[in-house]
Amino acid sequence: MLLDFVLNGIETSWSVHPGESLFEALRRHGRLEVKGNNCGNGECGACTVLLEGVPIPSCALLAGRAAGKRVETVSSLGTLEHLHPLQQAFLEHSAVQCGYCVPGILLSMKALLARESTPSREKIAIALSGHLCRCTGYLQQIEAVEALGSSHPSAAETNAANCQDREGDTDGR
Amino acid sequence: MDAKRSVGASPIKIDGPSLVTGQSVYADDIQLPGLLYGKILHSPFAHARIEEINTAKAEKLHGVALVLDHRSVPRKAYTTAGQGYPEPSPYDNFIFDHTVRFIGDRVAVVFADSLEEAEEGLSLIEVRYHELPAVFDPAEARRPGAPRVHEEPEIQGAFDPARNLVTHLDLEIGAVEEALALAPVRVKGTWSTPFYQHVPMETHITLSWLDERGRLVLRTSTQVPFHVRRILSRILDLPLWKIRVIKPRIGGGFGGKQEVLLEDLCALATLRTGRPARIELTREEEFVSSRLMHPMDVRVRLGAGRDGILQVLEMEILSNTGAYGTHGATIFFNAGSKTLPLYNKAEHVRFAGDVVYTNLPVPGAYRGYGATEGYFALECAMDELAGRLGLDPLELRRRNHIRSGESSPIFRKLGEGREGVPQIIASCGLEECIELGRRAIGWDEKRSRPRQVGSHTFRGLGMGIFMQGSAIPLVDMAAATMRMNEDGSFQLFIGATDIGTGSDTILAQIAAEVLSVPLERFVVTSSDTDLTPFDKGAYASSTTFLSGEAVRKCALALGEKILAVAAVLLSEPTEELLLVEGVARSTATGKQVTLEEIGMRCFYLAGQQQLEASASHVSEVSPPPFSAHFAEVEVDTETGCIKPLRYVAAVDCGQPIHPGQARGQIIGALVNGLGFALSEELRFSPRGAALNPNFFDYKIPTSLDLPEIETIFVHTEEPSGPFGAKSVGEICINGPMPVIANAVYDAVGIQLKRAPFTPESVLRLLGKL
């Protein structure tokens, strides 16, 4: 079957198998920035993407359910040369160890900051709670988002601006 | 601190941008044409002999390229433990065997064009098992007449397989029974831990292919690429040079990837079909068929004088190593060698125990490596002793802990499954750790206030002190190679294995510090057996300490070569030249030349040569990091719930090279330890089947389970470590079990002796169930 959706701002049309998860479809089509394929039922959060701006584990969503919707992966944030403020903050706070859970976490944090520009520690912890991370113990991740919230009063705007930059980047693909 | 220094700063990890942008860095993030997908058939019985196995239907299935079982692979006993040679673990494992020893053991593997076809192939394999009596309880397993887990004649290195004993030891210093009988104050108890899993976010995964010369290449999630190459070479009878092992970025290890678990099967598939092959464990397989932590019953007996000085220290352990003995002996030894020297005042010390086979899944290395189980018992016993003596628990520790300039006979008696190495403690910040932790948690005020804070809520405070080691002395080696490019940038080649710990960055910081050049001028290539020098791998708290010292020596040697060229260019004596911020400068005349000028001259102009150096390092000592942990908890006596409110960890890891990453090691380890204390346990049915091998039923801590955490560095200067550094990776996982138990004891007076401390166990001890 054919899946028409908007991936990181780009109109996309993929053939997907019935019964295939969005995660499987993304990986099969070479979107290797989506990590984590081994709990398979939404328990760990590593494969999280944004569906219409809402974080969702892509392994727990049938690919077909993304039809007509906006899907964002971590590639909708920054690039190696131009990191998104969230990515920069995670690195500056040593909030990344193995990094396997991080692309998913960054998307949940992006969604949080879009809702609320200066979230409290409690709100950050709640937004993080759908993600398992065994390396960091979460604290430096919470500190990174907290610092970002307080230093960037309009984090949501930054996010939006950054998304537009990325559309330009990926047009040629 | 000097702003230009690399060591002691917390720069962004050099692999950080690639991780946060989702680059293709992990094992699975490459696409190989013609890839075969492997799936393993696991044993449904805890103990059985394979009478007959029929793979014909599977082999005929469309898309299936290869089926392997015990009839079609070499039979050579080995250990999956990724340790140095000769491995101190028994050779009790085969690629496939005709006997299966736990539910989840390997029976066969199918490689096919797709995962679905491989899975279908598995379902077509017909196996006739002859079920054998199984044994699950380690106490029962060592009794005469118990079912024997290993009957194969090839087994080597196990103490007494006929009695299911991998290891048996009884080591005594002084006269323990006599001294205990005379000791004015005595304490004894047994503390138990269950099966825990490492739970790396990336499960074990291996990809393999043949390079253009027909050599075998493995891209694998391992902590020990060089040990993987050596072990594969032996069991596959393949020359070592025909194997290349690449460790890409790894999604967490924690000891679980100090094993050779999938590489042999992928290698066989690629060698036999010529095609690339891949196996990735599912989460359930990771729980059941990779590795776990050794469940232990640790009995401790203490004897002390009225002055609070320990006279007798005894630890006796029963360790369950499951169906295979990988890391069984060494972890047991470490449970003593990393704990008993902490209290070196005791003249009478005994360390004894058995490591026993059972028909359960297989424990292996786990961060903490036995010290975690040992400290749970020892530090809880110390609090009980403090109570008997009427002493503040903190004061009892102060009177007994080891200090710099002191030693312990245990260092020499207990090593890695054999005798150890004597050492005198050169750096110990434990007194300051205790003092700073005491103040941070508010020990004196809170210990003296009423425990009851609500109608059925009570608060308590607990503490404990800990040590670990830094590398395995006179066993493990690390090496580094460095080359200077003509623009004054550097290539750093290290076998050291960054599994998320930041070691690529930390080792480059050390090189940058020695040569006084900015970190960004280093290109780091690590963990590729074709490209990098040897390193033992990521284990035993050794990378910063051991590999770091290899890098420091290497950079010093390269620096001398650079200065020799500068001396010619500047016509100045070498002894008066220094490398300062990217130039070689004369301290006498101030004349200087840039590294780029030196590099261009060496490559193209005169005295042409590649400026490069290599160095290796083996340590004669294993300097312990030290730590004092404090926790405040709230216990609800209606629900039995324990809520950790505040946790303070004061840590002496010498000089932290990268404080941000070092703090990450502290927090990550102690949050994992909180899982041990409060929520994690892999449980089994009476026939040995895992009951909760998934994240819904095996609860690791989430962001909502954190207490308020404070970390404190106590800086000491370790002379044997690079820039004064000691290890920090493991030590803090030892804290939460005893510290939380001690805090609960303080709050409501119950002694939790079996982890995890579930609400049910609390209510039971309170007499409410």
Interface residues (C-beta under 8 A of the other chain):
Chain A: G30 L32 E33 V34 K35 G36 N37 N38 C39 G40 E43 C44 A46 T73 V74 S75 L77 G78 T79 L80 L83 Q87 F90 L91 E92 H93 S94 A95 V96 Q97 C98 G99 Y100 C101 V102 P103 L106 I124 A125 I126 L128 S129 H131 L132 C133 R134 C135 T136 G137 Y138 L139 Q140 Q141 I142
Chain B: S10 I12 K13 D15 G16 P17 S18 L19 V20 T21 G22 Q23 S24 V25 Y26 D28 D29 Q31 H198 V199 P200 M201 E202 T203 R249 I250 G251 G252 G253 F254 E280 L281 T282 R283 E286 I499 G500 T501 G502 H658 G660 Q661 R663 G664 I667 G668 A669 L670 V671 N672 N694 F695 F696 I700 P701 T702 S703 L704 L706 I709
